[in-house]
């Protein structure tokens, strides 16, 4: 059962985008994607609010998330959040198996 966390980063003067750019350029994003248990680590720009960036962060299980949170990368991420004065909202989801009714509405 995968665990997906949606984090919305909001700042001012393009700081959320600058944060993502630095996370990517520094290799931090690539390192997180290479961590054991990481399924997805992707940023998206909001059409409604140009000062907000959405991170979709998905892991195989809670143990993988715990290992990520204990890694040195978290200090890097925290420092960059502070540098760009970002504020966050967080939502957490757990995957479930598709059922027959769901399949009717999914186009692959």
C-alpha positions in Angstrom: 0.0 0.0 0.0 1.7 3.2 -1.2 1.6 6.4 0.8 1.4 9.7 -1.1 1.9 13.1 0.5 0.9 16.3 -1.3 2.8 19.3 -0.1 1.9 22.8 -1.3 4.7 25.3 -1.0 3.7 28.9 -1.1 6.0 31.9 -1.1 6.3 35.4 -2.6 8.2 36.8 -5.6 8.6 33.4 -7.3 10.3 31.8 -4.3 8.4 28.5 -4.5 9.7 28.1 -8.1 13.2 29.2 -7.0 13.1 26.5 -4.3 12.2 23.8 -6.8 14.9 25.0 -9.2 17.6 24.8 -6.5 16.3 21.5 -5.2 16.7 20.2 -8.8 20.0 21.9 -9.7 21.7 20.8 -6.4 20.9 17.1 -7.1 18.6 16.8 -4.1 15.6 15.8 -6.2 17.6 13.1 -8.0 18.9 11.8 -4.7 15.4 11.6 -3.2 14.1 9.8 -6.2 17.0 7.3 -5.9 16.1 6.5 -2.2 14.8 3.0 -1.4 11.0 3.0 -1.4 10.5 6.2 -3.3 7.8 5.8 -6.0 7.3 9.4 -7.1 8.8 12.8 -6.4 7.4 15.5 -8.8 6.7 19.2 -8.6 3.8 21.0 -10.4 3.0 24.7 -10.9 -0.4 25.9 -9.9 -2.5 27.5 -12.6 -4.6 29.3 -10.0 -1.8 30.7 -7.9 1.7 31.3 -9.5 3.2 31.6 -6.0 2.3 27.9 -5.2 4.1 24.8 -6.2 2.7 21.3 -5.5 5.0 18.4 -4.6 3.6 14.9 -5.1 5.8 12.6 -2.9 4.9 8.9 -2.9 6.5 6.0 -1.0 6.1 2.3 -0.8 5.4 2.3 3.0 5.8 4.2 6.2 9.3 2.7 6.8 10.5 4.3 3.6 9.1 7.7 4.6 10.8 7.4 8.0 14.1 6.5 6.5 13.8 9.6 4.2 12.9 11.8 7.1 16.0 10.6 9.0 18.3 11.2 6.0 20.7 14.2 5.8 18.7 15.5 2.8 16.0 16.6 5.2 18.4 19.2 6.6 19.0 20.5 3.1 15.3 20.7 2.4 14.6 22.5 5.6 17.4 25.0 5.0 16.0 25.7 1.5 12.5 26.1 2.8 13.8 28.7 5.3 16.0 30.4 2.7 12.9 30.9 0.4 10.5 31.7 3.3 8.1 29.0 2.2 4.9 28.0 4.0 3.3 24.6 3.5 0.1 22.7 3.6 0.2 18.9 3.7 -2.3 16.2 2.8 -1.6 12.5 3.2 -3.2 9.6 1.2 -3.0 5.8 1.3 -3.6 3.9 -1.9 -6.3 1.3 -2.3 -6.8 -1.4 -4.8 -8.9 -0.4 -7.9 -12.3 -1.9 -7.9 -14.4 -2.8 -11.0 -16.5 0.3 -10.6 -13.4 2.5 -10.7 -12.1 0.9 -13.8 -15.1 2.1 -15.8 -13.9 5.7 -15.4 -10.2 5.2 -16.0 -8.9 5.7 -19.5 -5.4 4.1 -20.0 
